[in-house]
Amino acid sequence: MDPLSVVASIIAVLQLSAKVLADLNHVKDAPKDRAQCAIETSNLYSLLFNLRVRVEEGDSQKLWYTAVRALAVENGPLDQFKQALETLQIKMTDGGRLKKAREALVWKFKKEEVASILDRMERLKTLVEIALQMDHL
């Protein structure tokens, strides 16, 4: 996978995470769960932004880039991040249709659903962190 494709995959997840984060900030009646999802999404955004910068500035011939390419394969960690974020977004927008006002959004998650999505995001973040650490080695 060429560097441009990897960057494009990272940018797609960055854009979606920014949108989900903005939507999370408009959700009412779920301060604890919303806050936890917002924190995780914000952490993901920061991590992926760092990865994007390193990929854009880096040399695709270096060994660490192999690990980064593995993140962007089809159904790989970046695709899974995208799927998790899309799940959050769909839950917040009633199947993709925005309600009359974002302020009227009602949190629809069961605690198990939130925990499952957050656990999945945490596992995927670990893979991205490992790829970033390999750059330092």
C-alpha positions as CSV (number, residue, x, y, z in Angstrom):
1,M,0.0,0.0,0.0
2,D,1.5,3.3,-1.0
3,P,1.9,6.2,1.5
4,L,-0.9,8.2,-0.1
5,S,-3.4,5.4,0.5
6,V,-2.3,5.1,4.1
7,V,-2.7,8.8,4.7
8,A,-6.1,8.8,3.0
9,S,-7.3,6.0,5.3
10,I,-6.1,7.9,8.3
11,I,-7.7,11.1,7.1
12,A,-11.0,9.3,6.6
13,V,-11.0,8.1,10.2
14,L,-9.9,11.5,11.5
15,Q,-12.8,13.3,9.7
16,L,-15.3,10.8,11.0
17,S,-13.9,11.0,14.6
18,A,-14.2,14.8,14.5
19,K,-17.8,14.5,13.3
20,V,-18.7,12.0,16.0
21,L,-16.9,14.1,18.7
22,A,-19.0,17.2,17.6
23,D,-22.2,15.1,17.7
24,L,-21.2,13.7,21.2
25,N,-21.0,17.3,22.5
26,H,-24.6,17.8,21.5
27,V,-26.0,14.7,23.2
28,K,-28.3,15.4,26.2
29,D,-29.2,13.2,29.2
30,A,-26.1,11.0,29.2
31,P,-23.3,12.9,30.8
32,K,-21.2,10.0,32.0
33,D,-21.5,7.8,28.9
34,R,-21.2,10.7,26.6
35,A,-18.2,12.0,28.3
36,Q,-16.5,8.6,28.2
37,C,-17.2,8.3,24.5
38,A,-16.0,11.8,23.9
39,I,-12.8,11.2,25.7
40,E,-12.1,8.0,23.8
41,T,-12.9,9.6,20.5
42,S,-10.7,12.6,21.3
43,N,-7.8,10.3,22.3
44,L,-8.3,8.4,19.0
45,Y,-8.2,11.6,17.1
46,S,-5.0,12.8,18.8
47,L,-3.3,9.4,18.2
48,L,-4.3,9.2,14.5
49,F,-3.3,12.9,13.9
50,N,0.2,12.0,15.2
51,L,0.3,9.0,13.0
52,R,-0.8,11.0,10.0
53,V,2.0,13.6,10.6
54,R,4.6,10.8,10.9
55,V,3.5,9.1,7.8
56,E,3.4,12.3,5.7
57,E,6.9,13.3,6.9
58,G,8.3,9.8,7.1
59,D,10.1,7.5,4.6
60,S,8.0,4.7,3.3
61,Q,11.2,2.6,2.9
62,K,11.8,2.4,6.7
63,L,10.8,-0.8,8.6
64,W,8.3,0.9,10.8
65,Y,6.2,1.8,7.8
66,T,5.4,-1.9,7.3
67,A,3.5,-1.8,10.6
68,V,1.7,1.3,9.5
69,R,0.7,-0.2,6.2
70,A,-0.8,-3.1,8.1
71,L,-3.1,-0.7,9.9
72,A,-4.6,0.4,6.7
73,V,-5.3,-2.9,5.0
74,E,-8.9,-3.8,4.2
75,N,-10.8,-4.7,7.4
76,G,-7.7,-3.7,9.4
77,P,-7.5,-1.5,12.4
78,L,-8.3,1.7,10.6
79,D,-11.4,0.2,8.9
80,Q,-12.5,-1.2,12.3
81,F,-12.1,2.3,13.9
82,K,-14.2,3.7,11.1
83,Q,-16.9,1.0,11.7
84,A,-16.9,1.7,15.5
85,L,-17.2,5.4,14.9
86,E,-20.0,4.9,12.3
87,T,-21.9,2.8,14.9
88,L,-21.6,5.6,17.4
89,Q,-22.8,8.1,14.8
90,I,-25.8,6.0,13.7
91,K,-26.9,5.5,17.3
92,M,-26.7,9.3,17.8
93,T,-28.5,10.2,14.7
94,D,-31.4,7.7,14.7
95,G,-30.2,5.5,11.9
96,G,-28.5,8.3,10.0
97,R,-31.5,10.7,9.9
98,L,-30.8,13.8,11.9
99,K,-33.5,14.8,14.3
100,K,-35.0,18.3,14.1
101,A,-32.4,19.7,16.4
102,R,-29.2,18.2,17.6
103,E,-29.9,19.5,21.1
104,A,-32.9,17.2,21.2
105,L,-30.8,14.0,20.7
106,V,-31.4,11.4,23.4
107,W,-28.8,8.9,24.3
108,K,-29.9,5.5,23.0
109,F,-27.1,3.2,24.1
110,K,-27.3,0.5,26.6
111,K,-24.3,0.4,28.9
112,E,-23.2,-2.9,27.3
113,E,-23.2,-1.3,23.8
114,V,-21.1,1.6,25.0
115,A,-18.7,-0.6,26.8
116,S,-18.3,-2.9,23.8
117,I,-17.6,-0.1,21.4
118,L,-15.1,1.6,23.8
119,D,-13.3,-1.7,24.5
120,R,-13.0,-2.3,20.7
121,M,-11.6,1.2,20.2
122,E,-9.1,0.7,23.0
123,R,-7.8,-2.5,21.5
124,L,-7.4,-0.8,18.2
125,K,-5.7,2.2,19.7
126,T,-3.1,-0.2,21.1
127,L,-2.2,-1.3,17.6
128,V,-1.7,2.3,16.4
129,E,0.4,3.1,19.5
130,I,2.6,0.0,18.8
131,A,3.1,1.2,15.2
132,L,4.1,4.7,16.5
133,Q,6.5,3.2,19.0
134,M,8.2,1.2,16.3
135,D,9.1,4.5,14.7
136,H,11.2,5.4,17.8
137,L,13.0,2.1,17.7
